Amino acid sequence: MKLSERNFNLKFDNRREIVEDHGTFCTTKPFENSITSIQARLISKLGSGKYRVYSPISSTQCKGDAYLHLTRRMVVRLLRDFLKRSEIRKIMKEIGLPCTLNFISKQKGRKVILNSVPSTEKTLESLKKLTKIFPEFKPEILIRV
């Protein structure tokens, strides 16, 4: 299986009024007046959010080490809040997941996806090396159950 990280915006735009909910799909109709439309849009902004998930892909650009790339991203995101870029780069090289300073910078602001890393021999080996450097690190938070 190969993985890709995607962003999904799960916010309904409230351009139409939901009349009936049929499980996954809804029946809608235009709002009768602009005041109701504005109220619905204001209410919808209260709980809005973007969600990042991983999903299988079939791509010629994605190689057999896609799980290691996912592991690299998640580990960098974990370390980004605690260490400097140069320190992260050194650690990543030690655990066998080398990366550039630019790669580390691009991970800033992105959230760690817990339980997203598949339990393969290579990913477990890298995370085991990380626990030798940081004994308090618990790899179970990243491993997919």
N, CA, C and O atoms as CSV, one atom per row, in Angstrom:
chain,resi,resn,atom,element,x,y,z
A,1,MET,N,N,0.844,-1.180,0.000
A,1,MET,CA,C,0.000,0.000,0.000
A,1,MET,C,C,0.886,1.239,0.000
A,1,MET,O,O,1.907,1.268,0.687
A,2,LYS,N,N,0.516,2.243,-0.746
A,2,LYS,CA,C,1.233,3.506,-0.785
A,2,LYS,C,C,0.336,4.579,-0.194
A,2,LYS,O,O,-0.888,4.498,-0.297
A,3,LEU,N,N,0.946,5.591,0.428
A,3,LEU,CA,C,0.162,6.586,1.155
A,3,LEU,C,C,0.361,7.984,0.608
A,3,LEU,O,O,1.418,8.319,0.073
A,4,SER,N,N,-0.655,8.777,0.749
A,4,SER,CA,C,-0.596,10.192,0.404
A,4,SER,C,C,-1.299,10.962,1.504
A,4,SER,O,O,-2.294,10.497,2.061
A,5,GLU,N,N,-0.783,12.136,1.816
A,5,GLU,CA,C,-1.396,12.964,2.843
A,5,GLU,C,C,-2.245,14.018,2.155
A,5,GLU,O,O,-1.756,14.738,1.285
A,6,ARG,N,N,-3.498,14.115,2.531
A,6,ARG,CA,C,-4.431,15.040,1.878
A,6,ARG,C,C,-5.103,15.920,2.913
A,6,ARG,O,O,-5.286,15.520,4.063
A,7,ASN,N,N,-5.471,17.129,2.493
A,7,ASN,CA,C,-6.252,18.036,3.338
A,7,ASN,C,C,-7.700,18.000,2.873
A,7,ASN,O,O,-7.976,18.066,1.675
A,8,PHE,N,N,-8.615,17.896,3.813
A,8,PHE,CA,C,-10.033,17.912,3.490
A,8,PHE,C,C,-10.716,18.993,4.307
A,8,PHE,O,O,-10.546,19.063,5.524
A,9,ASN,N,N,-11.479,19.824,3.644
A,9,ASN,CA,C,-12.270,20.830,4.334
A,9,ASN,C,C,-13.681,20.265,4.452
A,9,ASN,O,O,-14.380,20.120,3.449
A,10,LEU,N,N,-14.095,19.951,5.658
A,10,LEU,CA,C,-15.369,19.282,5.881
A,10,LEU,C,C,-16.493,20.243,6.265
A,10,LEU,O,O,-17.483,19.829,6.868
A,11,LYS,N,N,-16.349,21.495,5.928
A,11,LYS,CA,C,-17.331,22.502,6.305
A,11,LYS,C,C,-18.365,22.660,5.190
A,11,LYS,O,O,-18.011,22.883,4.032
A,12,PHE,N,N,-19.624,22.546,5.542
A,12,PHE,CA,C,-20.716,22.798,4.599
A,12,PHE,C,C,-20.805,24.303,4.386
A,12,PHE,O,O,-20.762,25.061,5.356
A,13,ASP,N,N,-20.927,24.752,3.147
A,13,ASP,CA,C,-20.860,26.192,2.862
A,13,ASP,C,C,-22.152,26.947,3.166
A,13,ASP,O,O,-22.149,28.178,3.144
A,14,ASN,N,N,-23.234,26.268,3.445
A,14,ASN,CA,C,-24.510,26.895,3.806
A,14,ASN,C,C,-25.042,27.849,2.746
A,14,ASN,O,O,-25.621,28.888,3.064
A,15,ARG,N,N,-24.845,27.495,1.520
A,15,ARG,CA,C,-25.444,28.311,0.449
A,15,ARG,C,C,-26.883,27.858,0.183
A,15,ARG,O,O,-27.668,28.550,-0.465
A,16,ARG,N,N,-27.192,26.684,0.702
A,16,ARG,CA,C,-28.547,26.154,0.565
A,16,ARG,C,C,-28.994,25.619,1.916
A,16,ARG,O,O,-28.160,25.281,2.757
A,17,GLU,N,N,-30.273,25.541,2.125
A,17,GLU,CA,C,-30.841,25.043,3.376
A,17,GLU,C,C,-31.031,23.530,3.276
A,17,GLU,O,O,-31.570,23.024,2.292
A,18,ILE,N,N,-30.581,22.817,4.308
A,18,ILE,CA,C,-30.761,21.370,4.325
A,18,ILE,C,C,-32.199,21.075,4.730
A,18,ILE,O,O,-32.659,21.501,5.789
A,19,VAL,N,N,-32.902,20.340,3.873
A,19,VAL,CA,C,-34.301,20.027,4.125
A,19,VAL,C,C,-34.428,18.667,4.798
A,19,VAL,O,O,-35.152,18.520,5.782
A,20,GLU,N,N,-33.722,17.675,4.263
A,20,GLU,CA,C,-33.854,16.318,4.778
A,20,GLU,C,C,-32.493,15.643,4.727
A,20,GLU,O,O,-31.747,15.791,3.758
A,21,ASP,N,N,-32.180,14.903,5.780
A,21,ASP,CA,C,-30.900,14.205,5.871
A,21,ASP,C,C,-31.122,12.723,5.579
A,21,ASP,O,O,-31.891,12.055,6.270
A,22,HIS,N,N,-30.436,12.213,4.543
A,22,HIS,CA,C,-30.563,10.803,4.161
A,22,HIS,C,C,-29.271,10.058,4.468
A,22,HIS,O,O,-28.740,9.372,3.594
A,23,GLY,N,N,-28.759,10.173,5.672
A,23,GLY,CA,C,-27.514,9.484,6.015
A,23,GLY,C,C,-26.318,10.235,5.460
A,23,GLY,O,O,-25.873,11.222,6.045
A,24,THR,N,N,-25.795,9.769,4.329
A,24,THR,CA,C,-24.616,10.392,3.729
A,24,THR,C,C,-24.979,11.605,2.875
A,24,THR,O,O,-24.205,12.559,2.800
A,25,PHE,N,N,-26.135,11.582,2.238
A,25,PHE,CA,C,-26.539,12.665,1.347
A,25,PHE,C,C,-27.701,13.451,1.944
A,25,PHE,O,O,-28.502,12.923,2.715
A,26,CYS,N,N,-27.773,14.729,1.565
A,26,CYS,CA,C,-28.832,15.597,2.074
A,26,CYS,C,C,-29.605,16.212,0.919
A,26,CYS,O,O,-29.051,16.462,-0.152
A,27,THR,N,N,-30.873,16.451,1.146
A,27,THR,CA,C,-31.696,17.181,0.195
A,27,THR,C,C,-31.664,18.644,0.620
A,27,THR,O,O,-31.828,18.958,1.798
A,28,THR,N,N,-31.451,19.544,-0.355
A,28,THR,CA,C,-31.355,20.972,-0.025
A,28,THR,C,C,-32.300,21.790,-0.883
A,28,THR,O,O,-32.800,21.328,-1.909
A,29,LYS,N,N,-32.534,23.021,-0.436
A,29,LYS,CA,C,-33.326,23.986,-1.208
A,29,LYS,C,C,-32.730,25.368,-0.965
A,29,LYS,O,O,-32.067,25.570,0.052
A,30,PRO,N,N,-32.943,26.317,-1.858
A,30,PRO,CA,C,-32.415,27.668,-1.642
A,30,PRO,C,C,-33.054,28.302,-0.399
A,30,PRO,O,O,-34.202,28.011,-0.066
A,31,PHE,N,N,-32.300,29.166,0.277
A,31,PHE,CA,C,-32.846,29.889,1.419
A,31,PHE,C,C,-33.949,30.824,0.945
A,31,PHE,O,O,-33.888,31.355,-0.164
A,32,GLU,N,N,-34.951,31.022,1.783
A,32,GLU,CA,C,-36.076,31.881,1.412
A,32,GLU,C,C,-35.742,33.357,1.548
A,32,GLU,O,O,-36.282,34.183,0.813
A,33,ASN,N,N,-34.835,33.706,2.503
A,33,ASN,CA,C,-34.429,35.106,2.623
A,33,ASN,C,C,-32.955,35.172,3.026
A,33,ASN,O,O,-32.373,34.185,3.477
A,34,SER,N,N,-32.378,36.337,2.855
A,34,SER,CA,C,-30.940,36.505,3.099
A,34,SER,C,C,-30.583,36.467,4.588
A,34,SER,O,O,-29.468,36.077,4.935
A,35,ILE,N,N,-31.485,36.854,5.457
A,35,ILE,CA,C,-31.202,36.858,6.893
A,35,ILE,C,C,-30.962,35.433,7.392
A,35,ILE,O,O,-30.019,35.193,8.146
A,36,THR,N,N,-31.800,34.496,6.982
A,36,THR,CA,C,-31.623,33.095,7.380
A,36,THR,C,C,-30.307,32.547,6.840
A,36,THR,O,O,-29.617,31.789,7.522
A,37,SER,N,N,-29.967,32.927,5.633
A,37,SER,CA,C,-28.715,32.489,5.014
A,37,SER,C,C,-27.504,32.990,5.801
A,37,SER,O,O,-26.575,32.229,6.070
A,38,ILE,N,N,-27.517,34.260,6.166
A,38,ILE,CA,C,-26.409,34.863,6.926
A,38,ILE,C,C,-26.286,34.206,8.298
A,38,ILE,O,O,-25.174,33.932,8.750
A,39,GLN,N,N,-27.409,33.949,8.966
A,39,GLN,CA,C,-27.374,33.295,10.270
A,39,GLN,C,C,-26.775,31.892,10.168
A,39,GLN,O,O,-25.958,31.501,11.002
A,40,ALA,N,N,-27.177,31.145,9.155
A,40,ALA,CA,C,-26.663,29.784,8.978
A,40,ALA,C,C,-25.153,29.801,8.737
A,40,ALA,O,O,-24.437,28.942,9.251
A,41,ARG,N,N,-24.666,30.760,7.969
A,41,ARG,CA,C,-23.223,30.852,7.697
A,41,ARG,C,C,-22.439,31.248,8.948
A,41,ARG,O,O,-21.340,30.742,9.174
A,42,LEU,N,N,-22.992,32.141,9.756
A,42,LEU,CA,C,-22.328,32.530,10.999
A,42,LEU,C,C,-22.246,31.356,11.966
A,42,LEU,O,O,-21.215,31.147,12.605
A,43,ILE,N,N,-23.317,30.598,12.074
A,43,ILE,CA,C,-23.333,29.434,12.965
A,43,ILE,C,C,-22.337,28.378,12.486
A,43,ILE,O,O,-21.667,27.743,13.301
A,44,SER,N,N,-22.237,28.190,11.178
A,44,SER,CA,C,-21.339,27.148,10.648
A,44,SER,C,C,-19.871,27.474,10.897
A,44,SER,O,O,-19.044,26.564,10.953
A,45,LYS,N,N,-19.533,28.748,11.048
A,45,LYS,CA,C,-18.139,29.132,11.290
A,45,LYS,C,C,-17.668,28.736,12.682
A,45,LYS,O,O,-16.464,28.645,12.919
A,46,LEU,N,N,-18.584,28.503,13.597
A,46,LEU,CA,C,-18.211,28.176,14.972
A,46,LEU,C,C,-17.452,26.857,15.084
A,46,LEU,O,O,-16.512,26.755,15.871
A,47,GLY,N,N,-17.841,25.860,14.319
A,47,GLY,CA,C,-17.205,24.551,14.446
A,47,GLY,C,C,-16.421,24.131,13.228
A,47,GLY,O,O,-16.262,22.937,12.977
A,48,SER,N,N,-15.929,25.083,12.468
A,48,SER,CA,C,-15.242,24.711,11.233
A,48,SER,C,C,-13.812,24.285,11.516
A,48,SER,O,O,-13.219,24.663,12.526
A,49,GLY,N,N,-13.277,23.498,10.613
A,49,GLY,CA,C,-11.898,23.077,10.754
A,49,GLY,C,C,-11.467,22.248,9.568
A,49,GLY,O,O,-12.291,21.651,8.876
A,50,LYS,N,N,-10.173,22.219,9.341
A,50,LYS,CA,C,-9.625,21.388,8.275
A,50,LYS,C,C,-9.008,20.157,8.904
A,50,LYS,O,O,-8.433,20.225,9.990
A,51,TYR,N,N,-9.125,19.053,8.230
A,51,TYR,CA,C,-8.632,17.796,8.762
A,51,TYR,C,C,-7.649,17.186,7.771
A,51,TYR,O,O,-7.921,17.123,6.572
A,52,ARG,N,N,-6.513,16.740,8.278
A,52,ARG,CA,C,-5.497,16.120,7.433
A,52,ARG,C,C,-5.515,14.623,7.719
A,52,ARG,O,O,-5.433,14.198,8.872
A,53,VAL,N,N,-5.622,13.847,6.677
A,53,VAL,CA,C,-5.634,12.398,6.837
A,53,VAL,C,C,-4.678,11.779,5.832
A,53,VAL,O,O,-4.264,12.432,4.874
A,54,TYR,N,N,-4.333,10.531,6.050
A,54,TYR,CA,C,-3.530,9.804,5.090
A,54,TYR,C,C,-4.457,8.843,4.366
A,54,TYR,O,O,-5.426,8.353,4.945
A,55,SER,N,N,-4.165,8.576,3.119
A,55,SER,CA,C,-5.006,7.667,2.349
A,55,SER,C,C,-4.154,6.928,1.326
A,55,SER,O,O,-3.119,7.437,0.898
A,56,PRO,N,N,-4.584,5.726,0.930
A,56,PRO,CA,C,-3.817,4.970,-0.058
A,56,PRO,C,C,-3.881,5.642,-1.425
A,56,PRO,O,O,-4.902,6.222,-1.796
A,57,ILE,N,N,-2.791,5.559,-2.163
A,57,ILE,CA,C,-2.761,6.081,-3.521
A,57,ILE,C,C,-2.079,5.072,-4.427
A,57,ILE,O,O,-1.389,4.172,-3.948
A,58,SER,N,N,-2.263,5.213,-5.704
A,58,SER,CA,C,-1.477,4.454,-6.669
A,58,SER,C,C,-0.868,5.487,-7.599
A,58,SER,O,O,-1.558,6.070,-8.436
A,59,SER,N,N,0.418,5.706,-7.447
A,59,SER,CA,C,1.099,6.744,-8.207
A,59,SER,C,C,2.466,6.239,-8.631
A,59,SER,O,O,3.117,5.497,-7.896
A,60,THR,N,N,2.894,6.637,-9.803
A,60,THR,CA,C,4.218,6.230,-10.274
A,60,THR,C,C,5.309,7.023,-9.567
A,60,THR,O,O,6.466,6.603,-9.551
A,61,GLN,N,N,4.956,8.166,-8.980
A,61,GLN,CA,C,5.939,8.981,-8.271
A,61,GLN,C,C,6.227,8.439,-6.875
A,61,GLN,O,O,7.278,8.731,-6.306
A,62,CYS,N,N,5.326,7.669,-6.328
A,62,CYS,CA,C,5.464,7.144,-4.968
A,62,CYS,C,C,6.188,5.813,-5.031
A,62,CYS,O,O,5.729,4.884,-5.695
A,63,LYS,N,N,7.320,5.717,-4.342
A,63,LYS,CA,C,8.134,4.504,-4.396
A,63,LYS,C,C,7.800,3.589,-3.228
A,63,LYS,O,O,6.942,3.917,-2.408
A,64,GLY,N,N,8.471,2.445,-3.145
A,64,GLY,CA,C,8.210,1.461,-2.119
A,64,GLY,C,C,8.527,1.928,-0.715
A,64,GLY,O,O,8.131,1.272,0.249
A,65,ASP,N,N,9.224,3.035,-0.570
A,65,ASP,CA,C,9.563,3.538,0.757
A,65,ASP,C,C,8.618,4.649,1.208
A,65,ASP,O,O,9.020,5.540,1.956
A,66,ALA,N,N,7.374,4.602,0.761
A,66,ALA,CA,C,6.386,5.632,1.123
A,66,ALA,C,C,6.151,5.659,2.629
A,66,ALA,O,O,5.913,6.724,3.198
A,67,TYR,N,N,6.216,4.498,3.278
A,67,TYR,CA,C,6.019,4.448,4.726
A,67,TYR,C,C,7.145,5.176,5.449
A,67,TYR,O,O,6.917,5.822,6.472
A,68,LEU,N,N,8.361,5.071,4.914
A,68,LEU,CA,C,9.479,5.790,5.530
A,68,LEU,C,C,9.319,7.294,5.365
A,68,LEU,O,O,9.674,8.058,6.263
A,69,HIS,N,N,8.789,7.724,4.231
A,69,HIS,CA,C,8.534,9.158,4.025
A,69,HIS,C,C,7.484,9.655,5.025
A,69,HIS,O,O,7.610,10.747,5.581
A,70,LEU,N,N,6.463,8.850,5.243
A,70,LEU,CA,C,5.436,9.202,6.224
A,70,LEU,C,C,6.040,9.262,7.629
A,70,LEU,O,O,5.744,10.174,8.400
A,71,THR,N,N,6.882,8.290,7.951
A,71,THR,CA,C,7.556,8.267,9.255
A,71,THR,C,C,8.425,9.501,9.424
A,71,THR,O,O,8.431,10.121,10.487
A,72,ARG,N,N,9.161,9.861,8.376
A,72,ARG,CA,C,10.031,11.039,8.408
A,72,ARG,C,C,9.215,12.296,8.711
A,72,ARG,O,O,9.600,13.098,9.562
A,73,ARG,N,N,8.098,12.466,8.019
A,73,ARG,CA,C,7.262,13.653,8.233
A,73,ARG,C,C,6.743,13.722,9.662
A,73,ARG,O,O,6.796,14.774,10.298
A,74,MET,N,N,6.240,12.595,10.165
A,74,MET,CA,C,5.651,12.601,11.506
A,74,MET,C,C,6.709,12.839,12.587
A,74,MET,O,O,6.448,13.559,13.551
A,75,VAL,N,N,7.899,12.245,12.440
A,75,VAL,CA,C,8.955,12.440,13.438
A,75,VAL,C,C,9.434,13.885,13.424
A,75,VAL,O,O,9.635,14.479,14.484
A,76,VAL,N,N,9.618,14.457,12.243
A,76,VAL,CA,C,10.043,15.859,12.153
A,76,VAL,C,C,9.000,16.763,12.800
A,76,VAL,O,O,9.356,17.707,13.506
A,77,ARG,N,N,7.728,16.490,12.571
A,77,ARG,CA,C,6.670,17.310,13.172
A,77,ARG,C,C,6.665,17.197,14.689
A,77,ARG,O,O,6.379,18.169,15.389
A,78,LEU,N,N,6.983,16.005,15.198
A,78,LEU,CA,C,7.069,15.836,16.650
A,78,LEU,C,C,8.226,16.641,17.233
A,78,LEU,O,O,8.079,17.294,18.266
A,79,LEU,N,N,9.376,16.588,16.563
A,79,LEU,CA,C,10.577,17.232,17.089
A,79,LEU,C,C,10.602,18.737,16.838
A,79,LEU,O,O,11.330,19.462,17.517
A,80,ARG,N,N,9.823,19.215,15.880
A,80,ARG,CA,C,9.865,20.614,15.442
A,80,ARG,C,C,9.601,21.601,16.571
A,80,ARG,O,O,10.158,22.698,16.567
A,81,ASP,N,N,8.772,21.240,17.528
A,81,ASP,CA,C,8.421,22.153,18.621
A,81,ASP,C,C,9.475,22.209,19.717
A,81,ASP,O,O,9.463,23.115,20.551
A,82,PHE,N,N,10.387,21.240,19.716
A,82,PHE,CA,C,11.332,21.141,20.824
A,82,PHE,C,C,12.787,21.417,20.449
A,82,PHE,O,O,13.579,21.815,21.302
A,83,LEU,N,N,13.141,21.213,19.196
A,83,LEU,CA,C,14.538,21.319,18.784
A,83,LEU,C,C,14.720,22.277,17.615
A,83,LEU,O,O,13.764,22.613,16.917
A,84,LYS,N,N,15.951,22.709,17.413
A,84,LYS,CA,C,16.291,23.547,16.266
A,84,LYS,C,C,16.388,22.683,15.024
A,84,LYS,O,O,16.563,21.467,15.106
A,85,ARG,N,N,16.274,23.327,13.872
A,85,ARG,CA,C,16.315,22.598,12.600
A,85,ARG,C,C,17.595,21.790,12.431
A,85,ARG,O,O,17.551,20.641,11.991
A,86,SER,N,N,18.739,22.385,12.777
A,86,SER,CA,C,20.016,21.684,12.609
A,86,SER,C,C,20.102,20.459,13.514
A,86,SER,O,O,20.669,19.439,13.121
A,87,GLU,N,N,19.547,20.549,14.716
A,87,GLU,CA,C,19.529,19.410,15.630
A,87,GLU,C,C,18.631,18.293,15.091
A,87,GLU,O,O,18.974,17.113,15.168
A,88,ILE,N,N,17.481,18.685,14.548
A,88,ILE,CA,C,16.556,17.706,13.972
A,88,ILE,C,C,17.217,16.993,12.802
A,88,ILE,O,O,17.123,15.772,12.673
A,89,ARG,N,N,17.881,17.756,11.959
A,89,ARG,CA,C,18.556,17.167,10.796
A,89,ARG,C,C,19.589,16.133,11.232
A,89,ARG,O,O,19.688,15.062,10.632
A,90,LYS,N,N,20.349,16.445,12.260
A,90,LYS,CA,C,21.369,15.525,12.770
A,90,LYS,C,C,20.714,14.243,13.303
A,90,LYS,O,O,21.187,13.142,13.020
A,91,ILE,N,N,19.645,14.383,14.062
A,91,ILE,CA,C,18.945,13.230,14.629
A,91,ILE,C,C,18.336,12.371,13.522
A,91,ILE,O,O,18.412,11.143,13.568
A,92,MET,N,N,17.738,13.018,12.538
A,92,MET,CA,C,17.113,12.278,11.443
A,92,MET,C,C,18.151,11.468,10.668
A,92,MET,O,O,17.871,10.354,10.225
A,93,LYS,N,N,19.323,12.018,10.511
A,93,LYS,CA,C,20.391,11.293,9.833
A,93,LYS,C,C,20.816,10.078,10.662
A,93,LYS,O,O,21.077,9.010,10.108
A,94,GLU,N,N,20.887,10.238,11.985
A,94,GLU,CA,C,21.274,9.149,12.886
A,94,GLU,C,C,20.276,7.992,12.865
A,94,GLU,O,O,20.670,6.830,12.973
A,95,ILE,N,N,18.995,8.303,12.726
A,95,ILE,CA,C,17.993,7.233,12.743
A,95,ILE,C,C,17.720,6.663,11.349
A,95,ILE,O,O,16.857,5.801,11.187
A,96,GLY,N,N,18.451,7.143,10.353
A,96,GLY,CA,C,18.322,6.587,9.007
A,96,GLY,C,C,17.243,7.209,8.155
A,96,GLY,O,O,16.834,6.622,7.153
A,97,LEU,N,N,16.769,8.395,8.531
A,97,LEU,CA,C,15.754,9.120,7.763
A,97,LEU,C,C,16.262,10.530,7.456
A,97,LEU,O,O,15.674,11.510,7.912
A,98,PRO,N,N,17.358,10.639,6.681
A,98,PRO,CA,C,17.944,11.960,6.457
A,98,PRO,C,C,16.985,12.909,5.742
A,98,PRO,O,O,16.167,12.486,4.924
A,99,CYS,N,N,17.099,14.197,6.064
A,99,CYS,CA,C,16.261,15.207,5.435
A,99,CYS,C,C,17.011,16.537,5.406
A,99,CYS,O,O,18.007,16.720,6.105
A,100,THR,N,N,16.523,17.440,4.600
A,100,THR,CA,C,17.154,18.751,4.456
A,100,THR,C,C,16.530,19.752,5.428
A,100,THR,O,O,15.457,19.518,5.984
A,101,LEU,N,N,17.218,20.853,5.613
A,101,LEU,CA,C,16.681,21.922,6.458
A,101,LEU,C,C,15.392,22.486,5.866
A,101,LEU,O,O,14.475,22.857,6.598
A,102,ASN,N,N,15.332,22.548,4.541
A,102,ASN,CA,C,14.142,23.047,3.866
A,102,ASN,C,C,12.942,22.133,4.132
A,102,ASN,O,O,11.831,22.615,4.353
A,103,PHE,N,N,13.165,20.818,4.111
A,103,PHE,CA,C,12.098,19.861,4.402
A,103,PHE,C,C,11.558,20.087,5.815
A,103,PHE,O,O,10.348,20.070,6.038
A,104,ILE,N,N,12.468,20.298,6.761
A,104,ILE,CA,C,12.072,20.520,8.154
A,104,ILE,C,C,11.245,21.801,8.268
A,104,ILE,O,O,10.251,21.838,8.993
A,105,SER,N,N,11.654,22.845,7.557
A,105,SER,CA,C,10.911,24.114,7.588
A,105,SER,C,C,9.498,23.951,7.042
A,105,SER,O,O,8.563,24.572,7.548
A,106,LYS,N,N,9.337,23.130,6.024
A,106,LYS,CA,C,8.021,22.928,5.412
A,106,LYS,C,C,7.048,22.203,6.346
A,106,LYS,O,O,5.833,22.299,6.170
A,107,GLN,N,N,7.572,21.484,7.328
A,107,GLN,CA,C,6.707,20.750,8.257
A,107,GLN,C,C,6.177,21.629,9.380
A,107,GLN,O,O,5.327,21.203,10.161
A,108,LYS,N,N,6.682,22.861,9.460
A,108,LYS,CA,C,6.226,23.776,10.508
A,108,LYS,C,C,4.743,24.084,10.318
A,108,LYS,O,O,4.292,24.363,9.206
A,109,GLY,N,N,4.011,24.032,11.390
A,109,GLY,CA,C,2.579,24.344,11.331
A,109,GLY,C,C,1.710,23.166,10.944
A,109,GLY,O,O,0.485,23.262,11.014
A,110,ARG,N,N,2.305,22.061,10.538
A,110,ARG,CA,C,1.520,20.880,10.189
A,110,ARG,C,C,1.401,19.994,11.423
A,110,ARG,O,O,2.355,19.853,12.188
A,111,LYS,N,N,0.263,19.416,11.608
A,111,LYS,CA,C,0.005,18.621,12.803
A,111,LYS,C,C,0.481,17.182,12.624
A,111,LYS,O,O,0.494,16.643,11.517
A,112,VAL,N,N,0.865,16.585,13.730
A,112,VAL,CA,C,1.242,15.179,13.749
A,112,VAL,C,C,-0.027,14.343,13.651
A,112,VAL,O,O,-1.002,14.615,14.351
A,113,ILE,N,N,-0.024,13.340,12.801
A,113,ILE,CA,C,-1.163,12.429,12.698
A,113,ILE,C,C,-0.830,11.206,13.541
A,113,ILE,O,O,0.000,10.383,13.154
A,114,LEU,N,N,-1.467,11.094,14.671
A,114,LEU,CA,C,-1.213,9.969,15.567
A,114,LEU,C,C,-1.725,8.675,14.950
A,114,LEU,O,O,-2.703,8.678,14.203
A,115,ASN,N,N,-1.062,7.579,15.266
A,115,ASN,CA,C,-1.424,6.244,14.770
A,115,ASN,C,C,-1.497,6.195,13.244
A,115,ASN,O,O,-2.406,5.578,12.689
A,116,SER,N,N,-0.560,6.831,12.571
A,116,SER,CA,C,-0.592,6.862,11.113
A,116,SER,C,C,0.516,6.054,10.449
A,116,SER,O,O,0.415,5.733,9.265
A,117,VAL,N,N,1.565,5.721,11.183
A,117,VAL,CA,C,2.712,5.031,10.599
A,117,VAL,C,C,2.484,3.523,10.655
A,117,VAL,O,O,2.294,2.966,11.736
A,118,PRO,N,N,2.502,2.854,9.490
A,118,PRO,CA,C,2.314,1.400,9.474
A,118,PRO,C,C,3.470,0.687,10.184
A,118,PRO,O,O,4.605,1.164,10.186
A,119,SER,N,N,3.164,-0.434,10.771
A,119,SER,CA,C,4.146,-1.202,11.520
A,119,SER,C,C,4.908,-2.128,10.566
A,119,SER,O,O,4.570,-3.303,10.426
A,120,THR,N,N,5.943,-1.582,9.912
A,120,THR,CA,C,6.790,-2.380,9.039
A,120,THR,C,C,8.172,-2.490,9.668
A,120,THR,O,O,8.490,-1.776,10.619
A,121,GLU,N,N,8.974,-3.372,9.140
A,121,GLU,CA,C,10.309,-3.588,9.688
A,121,GLU,C,C,11.139,-2.302,9.658
A,121,GLU,O,O,11.810,-1.969,10.635
A,122,LYS,N,N,11.090,-1.587,8.544
A,122,LYS,CA,C,11.901,-0.376,8.390
A,122,LYS,C,C,11.416,0.760,9.288
A,122,LYS,O,O,12.226,1.463,9.893
A,123,THR,N,N,10.103,0.942,9.377
A,123,THR,CA,C,9.593,2.037,10.216
A,123,THR,C,C,9.860,1.762,11.694
A,123,THR,O,O,10.231,2.664,12.445
A,124,LEU,N,N,9.668,0.514,12.103
A,124,LEU,CA,C,9.931,0.161,13.501
A,124,LEU,C,C,11.403,0.315,13.844
A,124,LEU,O,O,11.746,0.728,14.952
A,125,GLU,N,N,12.276,-0.017,12.897
A,125,GLU,CA,C,13.714,0.126,13.114
A,125,GLU,C,C,14.100,1.594,13.326
A,125,GLU,O,O,14.884,1.910,14.220
A,126,SER,N,N,13.551,2.475,12.509
A,126,SER,CA,C,13.837,3.910,12.643
A,126,SER,C,C,13.326,4.461,13.973
A,126,SER,O,O,14.022,5.218,14.650
A,127,LEU,N,N,12.110,4.077,14.338
A,127,LEU,CA,C,11.540,4.564,15.593
A,127,LEU,C,C,12.276,3.991,16.807
A,127,LEU,O,O,12.374,4.648,17.844
A,128,LYS,N,N,12.791,2.773,16.677
A,128,LYS,CA,C,13.574,2.169,17.758
A,128,LYS,C,C,14.873,2.954,17.972
A,128,LYS,O,O,15.295,3.161,19.109
A,129,LYS,N,N,15.500,3.386,16.879
A,129,LYS,CA,C,16.713,4.201,16.970
A,129,LYS,C,C,16.408,5.535,17.648
A,129,LYS,O,O,17.231,6.064,18.396
A,130,LEU,N,N,15.216,6.075,17.376
A,130,LEU,CA,C,14.824,7.341,17.992
A,130,LEU,C,C,14.638,7.179,19.502
A,130,LEU,O,O,14.957,8.089,20.266
A,131,THR,N,N,14.124,6.026,19.933
A,131,THR,CA,C,13.953,5.802,21.369
A,131,THR,C,C,15.292,5.670,22.085
A,131,THR,O,O,15.377,5.915,23.289
A,132,LYS,N,N,16.337,5.286,21.359
A,132,LYS,CA,C,17.674,5.236,21.975
A,132,LYS,C,C,18.196,6.649,22.232
A,132,LYS,O,O,18.891,6.888,23.219
A,133,ILE,N,N,17.860,7.578,21.348
A,133,ILE,CA,C,18.280,8.970,21.510
A,133,ILE,C,C,17.401,9.664,22.554
A,133,ILE,O,O,17.899,10.397,23.409
A,134,PHE,N,N,16.076,9.422,22.474
A,134,PHE,CA,C,15.106,9.996,23.410
A,134,PHE,C,C,14.364,8.858,24.115
A,134,PHE,O,O,13.324,8.412,23.630
A,135,PRO,N,N,14.881,8.384,25.247
A,135,PRO,CA,C,14.229,7.265,25.952
A,135,PRO,C,C,12.777,7.556,26.356
A,135,PRO,O,O,11.982,6.627,26.499
A,136,GLU,N,N,12.426,8.831,26.541
A,136,GLU,CA,C,11.050,9.167,26.938
A,136,GLU,C,C,10.064,9.103,25.769
A,136,GLU,O,O,8.852,9.153,25.980
A,137,PHE,N,N,10.577,8.993,24.533
A,137,PHE,CA,C,9.718,8.908,23.343
A,137,PHE,C,C,9.018,7.558,23.312
A,137,PHE,O,O,9.658,6.516,23.455
A,138,LYS,N,N,7.722,7.577,23.126
A,138,LYS,CA,C,6.916,6.356,23.035
A,138,LYS,C,C,6.459,6.175,21.587
A,138,LYS,O,O,5.547,6.873,21.144
A,139,PRO,N,N,7.076,5.249,20.840
A,139,PRO,CA,C,6.735,5.080,19.424
A,139,PRO,C,C,5.295,4.622,19.180
A,139,PRO,O,O,4.790,4.735,18.063
A,140,GLU,N,N,4.633,4.108,20.218
A,140,GLU,CA,C,3.248,3.623,20.067
A,140,GLU,C,C,2.301,4.738,19.614
A,140,GLU,O,O,1.264,4.460,19.011
A,141,ILE,N,N,2.649,5.993,19.899
A,141,ILE,CA,C,1.753,7.083,19.515
A,141,ILE,C,C,1.723,7.288,18.004
A,141,ILE,O,O,0.766,7.856,17.478
A,142,LEU,N,N,2.759,6.833,17.302
A,142,LEU,CA,C,2.803,6.990,15.849
A,142,LEU,C,C,2.391,5.725,15.096
A,142,LEU,O,O,1.890,5.808,13.974
A,143,ILE,N,N,2.599,4.555,15.705
A,143,ILE,CA,C,2.333,3.295,15.022
A,143,ILE,C,C,0.840,3.059,14.862
A,143,ILE,O,O,0.059,3.209,15.802
A,144,ARG,N,N,0.465,2.683,13.640
A,144,ARG,CA,C,-0.935,2.380,13.348
A,144,ARG,C,C,-1.302,1.026,13.958
A,144,ARG,O,O,-0.583,0.041,13.795
A,145,VAL,N,N,-2.397,0.998,14.640
A,145,VAL,CA,C,-2.830,-0.237,15.309
A,145,VAL,C,C,-3.652,-1.074,14.369
A,145,VAL,O,O,-4.111,-2.153,14.744
